[in-house]
Structure formats: structure tokens, C-alpha cells
Amino acid sequence: MPQIAPLVAGDPDQLGSFRLTGRIGEGGQGIVYLGVNEQGERAAIKLLHVKFTGDTIARSRFGRELRAAQRVASFCTARVMEADLDGNTPYIASEYIDGLSLRDVVETEGPITGTPLDRLAIGTATALTAIHHASIVHRDFKPDNVLIAADGPRVVDFGIARIVDSTGTITSRAIGTPAYMAPEQIAGDEVGPFTDVFAWGATIAFAATGETVFEGKSIAVVLNRILNHEVDVSSMPEPLRGVVASALSKDAKSRPTADQLLLRLLGQPDSAGASAAVLSKGAEVAGDDTTPFGRVNAGMAGGGPAGRPETGARPVPQQTVPPAAQLPIQFPAQPLAASPVLPAELSVPSPDVPAPPPEAAPAPKRTGGRRRAVIVLAVALVGVLLLVALVNNWPQRIVDSLAGGASGSQGPPGYTSVVDRVASTGAITIGIRGDLPGIGLERGDGTFEGLDAELGRRIATALGARQIDFVFVSRGKRAEALAEEQVDMVLASYSIDKSEVQFAGPYYVAHHDVLVRQGGGIDSMDDLRGKRLCAPDNSSVGMVQERVDVKLVSASNYAICMDRLKSGQVDAVPGEDLLLAGFAQREKNFRFKLLGARLDNTRWAVGLKLGDAKTCTAINGIIADLYQKGTMAQLLGKYFGRVEFTPESKAPAMEDCR
């Protein structure tokens, strides 16, 4: 594990919610500390150098690093936990990865080969794909920025412009590390995602050979080797050999994209981009060193635009058998039906068609020999199918039937994640609020409309679902509905309690605010002094009272509050911004606005069954993609555009999927 140096005189002992316990390292941009919060979570906290705190350019670049990190979905990367760019000591706290750098691992233990090399390549390609999906170019991909953790490789320091040159001055150009620079960087040409792909190829070649493939005693020698030297990748197995060779093409246009790297390594067609399901599979393969490595079925690739699965398609992982079993069988993509059709290799010969005897030594004819052979084959078949059933998690009724004790149950098979359920059935059930206009509103025909409904459909489609059902789930029944598998996920606001529910997202950070009529003379919180505030049973009421004296007018729900606001019986209504905007949006004859008070925040998350980290990771990637592509901003305008306010449009920091 990395050595943590003690703090020295002048080091802070606290940054935000983190108590500092040591130094991880120091670079041109700042010092990186190890910190721990009250929950016991550890973070790597980068503190901008004191000499740059007054430099607006440095702060701007530091802010860019934060925004980059927040946009990247947490597939094989380190998530941002906390940040402060406005104080006297700007810092970013990211998830602490307890592991050695790839460089340290190779220099200590030698080259990486076999399955570990495959997993390293897939994990880093997954991270690079997630980074590029956020429209970020790493610019310094190298073995030092790949950490080998217990759950697989992690890529760190993405989105960082190298702002300090050899003289210690701020520069406007990213330099990178010479031995991992691409030819276009040397030539001064345009850099982009293809530049990262070249650095990825050089990094994987280093891991496989133990040698820096563009090494040299001087910078001039290094740069000459990058421009003219062809890397020997013959020691690598396919498909890794061909993927790395193509990544190291001198011509940037000839290199594959990060999506294509990942898809090829997973044995997929690379004609479409990598979907969230593919990213999830890449992270799973990279982090799982307890089962044999196997490439996934082409169904994982997805065929729609931007890597989305086409309607009717779903990701189907190809199962593998532990090598010790040595079973000559191709596993079916779906669980067997009640009367399984066996692969030809395991078909029992018909009693009416005798098997041909061995050519060298025909078996002697004995009474009952054929019967015993059939019995032996049948017993062997039962054993094989039992083993296959355990490996593939087939329905228990199949196992019971083979063992002679079939229960006759026709219930659905159990799944460890929603991703697996959707891959197998193509169907998903989503719990949603049904009484909030603009957010989740149940119509008379039993269908749902609003932001949550549309987000639910988009998330489900990205997961590969072709049948999407919505059901109303009340606030008090969400955890129960998930635990009992009445629904696969729930979209709703939560006071995040992680003891009963796994959370993905959040898909929106709502701000507690105050709704008033436009042109009513109330433009700030101070203008509310002495005014009449509608007071439903909501924590926002107390938040307003803490800021300004108001006269409370009780009401049992927001519909009543809106009627009183329109009639002039109250002057303002408190609540979460989208909730208020949803009620205000449907009023055709009145115009409303939110004051922008931002009294407190509420994370609107996707609830999952406790422990479903696989689906959590996939949904986090989908949500990040919605923000990065501007889809979320479009949806907010669609459902709340008539109300004057500024909704949160930046991708929020995602929940930790553990």
C-alpha cells in the first residue's frame, strides 16, 4: 500500500468535513492529503498550492478539474466526495483508492500476464470510456495514474490540465508525460480523446512487458521513438494484441475510440458506442478476480444510437464454467424451460440407435451392458446439469426436478440485480409518485406523466428494457416495495436513509425555495418580512421562519396553497423547487417565480433493493450521460419552463455504489 507521510508544520488539520491524517504526495498544482470524515470514509484531498490561491487562472483551472471529475461516471474511477473552490484554501476531496500505482506494481512484481492483464486492460478501457463520455480528455494517462485496488484498477487525475511548467509558471497548454505522449502532442497538432487512446496503448504495453516502450536517456530520444518506433506486441494474446497495436497507431485517425477498445476487449461488435450496460459489465469484469475470465455475449453491445440498446435488445452475459469442470458445453443465454433442450455434446444416445464401438478395441458384448451405459450416462448428465445450474443460477425448480424432488413452482427466477433481471426478461417495474404535477402524476387511464416518468423510461431503456411498467408507490411503502420485489426501482425524493435501500444517483438535487407571484413586489427573502406564508406540513416552513418573520397560514396540502396564492390569501409558498414549479407550471392564467433562496438541499435518488451495487453503478452512468449531453436541461425546460427560476443543471456527485 502507498506510504503516507506525516503532516508537517504549516499543514492544515481540517479541510471541510475531513480531518487530515497524513500526506499522500505533492505535485506542481498542490498537495494531496489523506483525510477521514465522521462516517469513517477516507478521501484523497487535493489542496491548491498557497502560491496559487490568489491566481484567478489557477483557480479557474482547479475548478475545471472539479467539474470534469463530477461529470465522469464512476466506472473504474475515483468519485468526488466534497469540494470547496470559494474559500481561502480551495480543495477537492475524492474517494481514496487504497492501492499501489500500476508503475509500482510492475516495478515490484514484474510484467502482468494472462487474466490479470485482460482485467487491467478492460478496467482502464472502461474508465477511459466513461471519461470520454463526459467530454473530458485525460491528457496524462500513464501507469502512475492507474491505481490497482482490491476491486480492480482505477484511473485517477482525469480532466487535469497540467498548469505548471518547468519554470513554475502557469501555462495554458497541457504538457503530459513525455514517454506517454502521442505523436500529435509532439507535433503541436490538435489533441483529443484519440491522444488518450495512444497513452492507454503505451500503458498496457508497459504492464505486459515491464518496460517503458518509448524509453530513452533524453527527451529527444523519447520523442524520436514515439514518432518512429513500432512497439512489439507479439507477446500479448488476442484480442489484446490487436487492440493495443491499433491504439498505438502513429496516425490519430486510425486509432479506435475508447468505446471500441472496450467493446473489442469484451468480444463485442464495435459498430456502436458502449452503452451504460457495457460500462457496467466492464467494471464488473475488471473488479472480479474470483471467477474465470470470459468475454460477454454480443447482446451486451447494444445497437442503438450512442450505444443505446435498440428496442427489443437486452444485454445478455455469456456464462463461463470454472476450468476444473472442463465441460464441453455452450451455455444457453436464458434459463432452461421446464423441458430443456440439451446441446448436442450432452445428448443421451437413443436406446434404439446403438453407439458405434471404439475402433481399436470393441467392447465385449455382455448382458445388460447397454442398460448400464445408459444409466451411467444419465447419472453423468444429472451431475453435469446440476453443476451448470449452480454456475448459471438457473431456477430452483430445474435443480429440484433433476434431483427427483421438483416442487412444481412456476414462480419467476431470483436475480441478484435489476440489470440481470432486465437482461433475462426484458421487463422492468418502476415505482413512482402519482400526485405531483410535472414530476409524477397518474392520469385517468393509469399511465404516468412528468419528469420522473420520463427519466424512468430513459433509464429503463438504457438498461435494455423493452417492457416498462409504472406503479404508484407511496412515500411510506418504498423500502417495503423494493425489499419484497414488488418494484425493481423507485424514483422519488428521499431523506437518504441507506439502512434499507440502495441509492443510485441522485438524478436531481432539489433546493428548498419560496414560490411567489410575478410582479407581486416580493423579490427576495427580506421582502417576505411580515408577509403571509402558506404552511403545509413541510420542513421548508421552518427554514423560512429561521430567516425572516412571517405570518403562517395553515393548509393541508400544496393544492390548497396554490389556490390561496392565486386568490391573494397568502403571499408565498415554501417547498422544494421542482415541486413548487410543477404546481405553478400548470397554471395558465398566472405567472410565478421562485426567489432562488436555496435554503437547503434534497437529493432525489433512484431507490434499489439493498445491496444492488451493480444496477446502482449502471444507473449512475446513465444519469451522468443525461447531464453531459444536455438531456436533463431539456427535460427541466419541458416540464417547468413557464416558471421563472434556475433549476440545478450540473451533474450532482453520485452515491457510492457499495
N, C-alpha and C positions, 0 to 999 in steps of 0.2 A: 504494500500500500504506500501512497506517497508520503514523504516525510513532511510533517507540519512543524514549522519553526515557531518558537515562542514569540509573543508580542514584544516590541522594543519600546523604549521611551519615545513618547510622542504619538504612538498608535492610539486610536480611539478604543474604548472598551465596549461601546454600544453603537450600533447602526440600525435605526428603525426598531423593529421588534426583535432584533438578533443581538445576542451577547457574543462578542468576539472572543475566540479561544486560541487563535494562532494565525500564522501567516502561511498561505499556500504558495505564494510566489509573487513576483513583481515584474512588470513589463514597462514598455515605453509609455503606455497610456495610464497605468495606475497600478495599485497594489491590490492583490486578491487575498482576502481573509477567509478563515473558516469561522462560521457563526452558528449559533443554535438558538431557537426560539423557545417559548414556554411549552410548546407541544413536543419538544424534543427533536424537531426537524432540523437537519443540518443544511447549511447553504454555503455556496462559494460566493462571496460578496466582493464585487469589484468596486473599488473606491478611486475616483478620478484623482490624479496627482494634484497636490496643492498648487503647484506652479501653473496649472491649467484652470483653476477654479474661476478665475476672472476672465478667462478667454472665451468669448462667445462662440467662436468657431469650434473650440474643443467641446464645449457643452453641447453644441448642435450635433456634432458627430457622436458624442456619447448618447444623446437622445435617439439618434438614428439607430445605434446598436440596440437600444431597448425596444424601439418599435419593430425592428427586424426580428428580434427574439420573440416578441409577443405574437407575431404573425405566423411563426413557424409551428405547425402541429407537432406534438411531442412524440413523433415516431423516431426512436433511437437518438433523441436529442435531450438536452437538459432544459427543463421548463423554468420560466421566470416566476419567482415566488413573490418578490416585492421590489419596489424601486422608488427612488426619490431623486428627481432631477432639478428640483427647485431650491433645495436648501443650500446651506454653505458647504456641505460635503455630499455632493451627488454620488449615488451608488446604485448598483443593480445587484440584487440577490437572486442567484439561480440555484437550482437543485444541485446539491453536492454529489458528485459521482465518486464513489469510493472505489477507485481502481487505478491501475498504472496506465501510463500512456502506451500506445502501440509501440512507440520507439523503445521505451524502457523494456517492454515485454520481449521484443525481438532481440535487443542487445543483450538481455539477460539469459533468455531461454533458446535463442536461435530462431531460424525461419519457422513459419507456421505452414502446415501442410494438411491435406486431407479435409475432413469435415469441418474442423475449426476454421480453416481458410475459407471454405464455402460460406460459413456463417458470418465470418468477418466481412466478406465481400457483399453479402446480401444486406447485412445490417447497415453498413456505411452507405450502400446504394439507396437503401430505404430512407436514411436520414437526408442524403443529398436530394432525393426526390421531394421530400417534404419541404426542404429549404427552398428549392426552386419553385415549388407550387405557391410559395408565399412571395414570389417575385424577388427573391433575395439571391445574390451571388456571394458565395462564401469568401472567395478571393485569397484564402490562405489554408486550403485543405492540405493537410500533411499528417504524418504519423504522430506528431506531438499533440494534435488537436483531435485525436481519436483515443478515447479512454476505454479500457477494457474492464467493464464492471461485471458483477456476478450475474446480471441478467442480460449480458451481451454487450456489444460495442456501442458507444455513444459518441456522437460528434458534437464538439463544443466550439465556442468562439465563432459562431456563424454571423454573417452580416457585419463584420468588423472592418471598417476602412482603416488601414494602417496609417495613423496620423502623425507618427513621429519618424523623421528620417535620421540619418547617422549624425547629424549636427544637433539633434534635439529640437528642431524647429517643426512647426506644423506645416504639413504639406497637403496638397489637395488630391494626391494620387495614391492609390493603394499599391504598395510595392510587392508584398508577398515574400515567400521564402525561396531563394534562387533555385535550389535543387528541385523544387516542385512547381516552378513557374512553367507556363505554356509558351510555345513559340510566339504567339501573338502578343504576349506581355513583353517579351524581349524586343519585338519589332515595333512596339508602341502602337499596335493596332487595337481595335475595339476588343474589349474583354466582355465575357458574358458567362452564362451557365456552362457553355462548352469549355471554358477555361477551367472550371471546377472538375469537369469530367476528365480532362487530361491529368490534373493533380491527383484525382482518385486512382487513375490507372497507375501512376508512379507510386502511390502509396501502397496499393495492393501488390505491386511488383516488389517493393521493399519488404513487405511482410512475407512474401513467398520465397524470396531469395536471401533475405538477411543483408542485402547490400543496397545502398542508395544508388539507384540505377543511373543517375546523372551526376555522379560524384566527380570531384576534381579538386586539385590543390589551389586553384584560384577561381575567382568568379568568371574570368574569361573562359577557362576550360569548361566550367559547368555550363555556361550559356552555349558554348560551341557544341557540347554533347547534346543538349536539348534540341538544338536546331538540326543536328546531323546524325546523331547516334540512334540506331534502331535497337530497342530493348529485346533481349532474348526471353521469350515467354514459354519456351518449349517444355519447361519442367512442370507447367501447370496443366491440370486436366481440363478437358472440355466439359461444359461450355465456358468455363472461366478463362481459358487461354484465349479464345477468340474475342471475348468481351473486353479483356484487358488490352489486347492488341489493337482493337478498334478504338478504344478510349485514348490510346497513345498516338493516334494518327497526327502527323505534323499539320495536316490541313484541318482547321477547326470545323469546316462544313462536313467533313467525312466522319466526324465522331458521332456516336449515338448520344441521345439525350439521357439524362438521369433516369427518366421513366423507362427508356428502352434498356438501359443497363439492368434495372431491377427485373423487368419482365423477362429478359433473356436468361438471367440467372435463376429465375423461378421456373424456367421451361415454358414460358408463355409466348404467344404471338405478340409482336411489339408494334402492331399497326395502329393501336390506340394508346392513349395515355394510361398511366397507372391509377386505378380508382382507389378510394379510401379502403376498400376491402383488400386490395393488393398490398397497400401500405401496411395494413394491419397484419396481413399474412407474413410480409417481410419481417416486421418487428417480432412476430411470434417465432418464426424460424430462427432468426438471429439470436433470440434470447433463450431458446430451449435446447440445452445440451444434454437432456436426459433421454431423448428418443432419437432414433436413427434419422438421418437427414434424408428428405425426399422432395423432389420437385412437385409442384402443385399442378392440378388439372387445369387445362386451358380455360375452363369455365370461370376461373378466378379473374381472368384478364379484363373482362367487361368489353363491350363493343361499341358503346355509345360515344357521343362527343366528349372530349376532355376526359376520357377514361371511365365515364359513367357506364354501368351495365345497361345494355339495351333492354327494353321491355320484354319480360319473359326470361331473361338471363339471370343467373344467380351464381355466386362463387361456390365452387364445389372442390374442396381439397382432396387430393389423391392420398389415400391412406397407405401406410407402409407397415411391414412386419419386421420385428426385431430380427437381425441377421441370424441369430441362433436357430430360429424356426426353419429357415431355408424352405419356405413353402412355394412351390411352383404355381402361383395363382395371381391373377389380376383381380383386384378388389373392385366390386361394384361401387359406383358413386353414391347410390342410395341404399338405405337398409333393405334387406330382403323382404319380399312379400311373404304371406303365410306359406306358399308353396314355392320355395326358392328354386331358381333355375341355376344349376351348378355350371361353372366353367368346364370346358371340355377336359382340361387336365385332371379334374377331380370326378368326372362322371364314372359311376359304377357300371361295369360291363353288364349287358343284359344276360340273364341266365340262359337264354335261348341262343346266344351267339358266343361260343367259347373263344377265349382269348388265344392268340397264336402262341405256341410254346417257344421258349428260347431256342435259338438256332443251335447253340453249341451243345447244350445238354438238355434234351427233352425231359420233362418231369415224368416220373413213373406214374402210371395210372393206378389210383387207389380208390377204394370205395369211400364216398363222402368227401373226396378231395375238393371238388368244385364247391360243395356247400361250405367247407371250411374256408376256402379262399374268399367266397362272397362275404362270410361272416367277418373275416379279418379285414377285408376292405371296408365293410360297413362300420366296424369299430373304429378303424383309422379315420374314416370320413367324419364320424361323430366327433372324434378328438380334434380334427382339423377345424371343423366348423365352430366348435366351442372356442378354440383359440382365436379364430378370425372374429367371432362375435365379441370377444373381450377386447381385441385390438380396435375394432371399429365401433364399439358401443352400440351394437345392434339392439333392437327392442328385447326386453327381458322375456317376452313370450316366445321368441325364437329359441333362446337358450333353454327355457323350460321345456319346450316341445322336444328338442333334441335329447334332453336328459330323461324324457319319459314322464314329465310332470307338468305338462302345459296347463297354464291357468285359464286359458281361453280369453284372457283380457284383450280387448280391442282398443285400449286407450292409446294416446299418442306417445311416441318415444320421448324420453327425457333428454334435454340438451343442457350443456354447461354454459352456453352463451346464446344471446339473441342472434349473433352473427351465424352461429351454427344452425340454429332453428330456421332462419331465413334461407340459408344455403340449401337446407334439406327440403323445406316445404314451400318456399316462395311466398309465404304469408306472414303478416305481422299485425298485431293488435295494439293500438296506441290509446292510452288513457289521456283525456283532455278535459279542461274546464268547458262548461257548456253554457255559462251565464254571463260572459263578459264580451260586450260588443268590441269588434276589432281585434280581439285576442283569441277567444274560443267561444263561439256561440252556436248552439244547437238549433237548427232550423226545424220547421214543422214536419219535414219529411224524414227526419232522423239523421240528416247529414250535418257536417260541421263546417263553419267558415271562420276566417280570421287568421292572424299571424301564426298562432300555434298550430293550427290545422295545416297551413301551407308548409311551415317548417317541418312538421311531422311527415308530410308526404315527401318532401325533398330528402329528408334523412333516410326514410324507408327505401326510397328509390335508389339512393346511393348505396345502401346496404345490399341491394339486389332484390328487394321485394317486388312482386307483381300483383299481390293482393293485399290491400291496405284497408283495415277496418278501424274505425274510431268508436270509442265508448266513453260516456260521461263517467268520470271518477271524481267524487267529492274530495275536499281537502283532507278530511279525516280518514279516508279509506285508501290513500295512495300506497302507503307501505304495505298494507294488507293485500291489496290487489296485485302488487308486484310479487310479494312473497308466495302467494297462492297461485301465481302464474295465470291470473285472470287477464292480465295485460302483459305485453312484452316491455313496454316503456311508458313513461308518463311525462308529458310536457306541462310544467306548471311552475309557479314561483314557490320557493321553499325557504324556510328558515333553516339553512343547511344543517341537518342532523344526519351524520354519517353512520350512526349506530345501526340503522335499519335499512338504509337504501344506499346503493352505489350511484354516484352522480357523475354525469358527463356534462361537458360544457363549462361554464354557462353559455347559453345561446344569446343572452342579453343581460346587461346589468342595469336594472331599473333604479331610478333616483326618486326619492320621496320629494314631492314638489307641491305646488299650490296652483289650482286652476281658477282663473278669473275671466270675466267677460272683457273682450277687447273694447277699448275706448271707455272703460269704466273708471279711469283715474287711478287704478292700482297697478303700479309698475315695478314695485319692489316689496320686500318683506316689511320694510319700515312703513310703507303705505297701508299695511294691514292693521296698524295700531288702532284699537277701538272698533274695528270692523266686525261683522257677524261671520263666523266661521261655521260651516256645516260640520257636524261632528258625528260621523258614523263610528262604529266600533272598529277603530283603526289606530295603529301606533303613530301614524303621521300627525294626528291631532295633538298629541303630547309634544311632538317635535316642534310644531309651530308655536305652541304655548311657551316653550323654553326660549324662543327667540323674540316673541312680541306678545303683548297683551291683546287678547281678542275676546269677543263675546261668543260663547258656544251656543249653537242651535242644534239640538239633538235630532238624529234621523236614524232610521233602522237600516238603510241601505243607500247605495250610490244613485239609484234611480230617483229616489226622493230628493237627494241632494241636488241633482241636476234640475229637477223641476223647480226647486226653490231658488236655484241660481238664475234660471231663466226668468222667473217671476219677480226677482229682486228681493226675496225674503232673506237671502243670505248673500254675502259679498264674495265668498271664496269657498273652495272645496279642497281639502288636502288628500294626498294619496300618492301612489306610485305613478310615475309619469305616463307610461303606456296605458295603465288602467284608466286614468283620467282622460287621456287623449282618445281612448276608444269610445268612451261615453260622449265626449264632445264632438267627435268626428261625425256621428250620425245625426247631429242637429243641423238641419238645412237652413233654418231662418236665423241662426245666431252664430256669432264668431267668438272663439275662445282662445286663450293663450295660457301658457304655463310661465311662472315667474322665473324659472331657472334657479330655484333656491338650492337644490341638491342637498337636502337636509340629511339624507342617509342613503345607503345603497341596499338593494336586494338582488341577489344572483338568481336569475331564472334559469334553472338547470333541467336536464333530462334525467329523470329518475329511472334506475335499472334495478334489477334484483341484486341484492347484496353479494358482492364478490365477482360480478361480471366485468372484470377489467378488460377483457378482450373487446367487448362491444363499446365500452367507455372510450378506449383508445381510438377505435374506428370513428365514433361519433365526434370526438374532439377534432379529428382531422377533417371531417365533413363540415363542421361549424367554422373552423378556421378558413376553409376554402370558400365558404359563403361570404365571409367578410372580405377576404382577399380579392375576390372577383367583383365586389361591389353589389352582390345579390342582396345582402342583408339591408343595405341602404335603400335599395329599390323597394323592398318589401315594406320597410318602415314608411317610406313615402306613399306607398299604395294604400296602406291601412290607416295612416294618421296624418296625411299630408294637408288636411284642411285646418289643422290646429297649429297655432304659432308656438313652436318650441324647437329645441335642438336635441333630437334623440341621440343616444350613445351610438356612434358608428364605428368605433375602434374595436377590434377583436379583443375580448377580455382574456385575462390569464385563465387558463383551463385548470379544471380539477385534476388532481393527481390520480391516475388510474391504477391503483394498487389493490 
